[in-house]
Amino acid sequence: MKTIGKGLALLMLGNATSALAADDPAFTLGEVLVMGSTETQQADTVSIDLDALRLHDRETVGAALNMAPGVSLSHIGARNEQMVYVRGFDLRQVPVFIDGIPVYVPYDGYVDLGRFNTFDLARIDVAKGFSSLMYGPNALGGAINLVSRRAAQGFSGDFGGGSSLDDDGSSSGSRSYGNLAYGTNAWYVQASASLLESDGFPLSDDLTPNAVEDGGLRDGSDARDQKFSLKFALTPNDSDEYALRYVRQDGEKGNPSYAGTVPGIRARYWDWPYWNKESLYFLSTTTLGMHTLKTRVYADTYGNGLYSWDDASHASMNRPYAFRSFYDDDTQGASLELASRFSDDNLLRTTLQWKQDTHREHDVGDPWQKYEDNTASIAVENTRRLRDDLTLVAGLGWNKREGKAAEDYNPATGITTEFQHASNDGLSAQAGLFWSASESTRVHASIARKNRFATVKDRYSYRMGTAIPNPGLKTEQALHYELGLSHDLGTHWQLTTAVFYSDIEDLIQSVTIAPTACTSSPCSQLQNVGEARSQGMEFGIEGSLEQLSLGANYTWLDRDNLSNPGVRLTDTPDHTAFAWSSWQFTPQFGLTLSAEGASSRINSTDGAQRSAGYATVNLKAVYAFASGLSVEAGIHNLADRNYQISEGFPEAGRSALVQFHYPFGR
């Protein structure tokens, strides 16, 4: 497993942040591992730890993931959403989990990573291709797991806050957060709360104003997100644990309008007056001789409101495209995982999973429509040590999805009918060899076949009159190959590299059909017509040298639509990179310089929308007092670079950040 932040922790072992990371460890019940913790390090997985999140001010999950090799940030500008691609696979194909529990939206399989902050996380795990079958269905290209913290003994925690400043020194946003925990040998309790507010981000002074965007704060980029969580756990002995966690997120956000130059793209005047999510889940692990039983039971609700206004004033809703739309979703699920260690050299894990997703939606004046899917999964995964330096991991899984409800409302007649219900299944299989060539060198080779079911939106959405539903969409399939190496360069340095290749079959693509089939043009339908290829290489190095720590990673990615080259695969650059350097001049004072960049990318399937490559530089200074309190100041986008990730949606220019952080306890 590659951990971003390892070199930083080695450099700053006496630092308060590292002390917090050590004494407030990851919630092990929330981990999903390919192999047991005593086995060879995981391949295809990168972790972003607490030190890295704090050092680089990655306050949202989307921003944090952009530091990882093989991952590229994608902003869905028309919805003001943070998304990522993992080796070319989007969030429908790389689902998001919190402590091993799926949290993606039932309707479209996505989740807005900008609504998930990192203040209460221990780390973020990104599994690619050869991801554990214990994650369950829909992990076509991997999985992202947000692992919460676990309380240490006694009182511990941290709190902090700060403000974002424009170039002229005026405040444009604030953040405040706190984590409090108390633990004993028999139980622990912890609570966290956070508030992240923004009036909007400042645009670069190099931006050319136009009729939609005149510069200054980006219109429609305001957001407010608050989060509260509470966890209580019993730990009757060293091996067993029973935990109950409650999480509530309340958000609201604006939506920047398209400010590009491509003809025919209409500006949208949208906002989300609420974006709320509530989760309750129980996790446990019980040791039964040579067996360990792990359970997860969860219930999740999600709701949002989307308003489409007449114009930028957001004062009226009279035009044909104006509406008020509401989602009301809920999910219930459970999983059982049995790990059986038949010998020191063999670990067998089996999982049974069940999940029910219900999506409800309506526009004001229309009745509610209901969609419901049931998904079940069974998988086995065996880890076998063939010899002291060689381990084989092999797994087999079967997933099934049944449509239970899908209502079709016709606004012209006022009649609601039922769509065709469809069932799909898919087989997943994988095998990997992990060789410790020496004490410092590890090599892995893997092959994995994964699948993903079409979402409710894929199958049933009319897309505002421009599409025909297709309830019979088949399951997408992908076959992954990977060869990788990890090598320790001395005591404090590590180099990692991997080459990968993926074949995707039954790719779901939008196909243009006769315009008379839809109420609006152009008209299209999602169909299983595609075959695609994704290939690339990742490289990373990280370590420390006396008062200096360094890290860098680079990814090359090539994606091709083999079935229809004229339909471009979008939103992924061929080249991405992230690098950082941190100097600890004295035990109290440190300075960090980081840079991230990407080459150009295509943003529309016809290639008309394209965003240019970019590179941004960030600078941060930290002063830590003996009490543990640290005060910090930084500049993001130091050169005030004017750039876009999605064409027509300019990103933030230069801004400053001043903040404090105070960890306490053990």
Secondary structure by P-SEA (a helix, b strand, c coil): ccccaaaaaaaccccaaaaaaaaacccccccccccccccccccccccccaaaaaaaccccccccccccccbbbbbccccbbbbbbccccccccbbbbcccccccccccccccccccccccccbbbbbccccccccccccccccccbbbbbbccccccccccbbbbccccccccccccccccccccccbbbbbbbbbbbccccccccccccccccccccccccbbbbbbbbbbbbcccccbbbbbbbbbbbbcccccccccccccbbbbbccccbbbbbbbbcccccccccbbbbbbbbbbbbbbbbbbccccccccccccccbbbbbbbbbbbbbbbbbbcccccbbbbbbbbbbbbbbbbbcccccbbbbbbbbbbcbbbbbbcccccbbbbbbcbbbbbbbcbbbbbcccccbbbbcbbbbbbbcccbbbbbbcccccbbbbbbbbbbbcccccccccccccccbbbbccccbbbbbbbbcbbbbbccccbbbbbbcbbbbbcccbbbbbccccccccccbbbbcccccccccccccccccccccccccbbbbbbbbbccccccccccccccccccccccccccccbbbbbbbbbcccccccccccbbbbbbbbbbbbbbbbcccccccccccccccccccccccccccccbbbbbbbbbbbcc
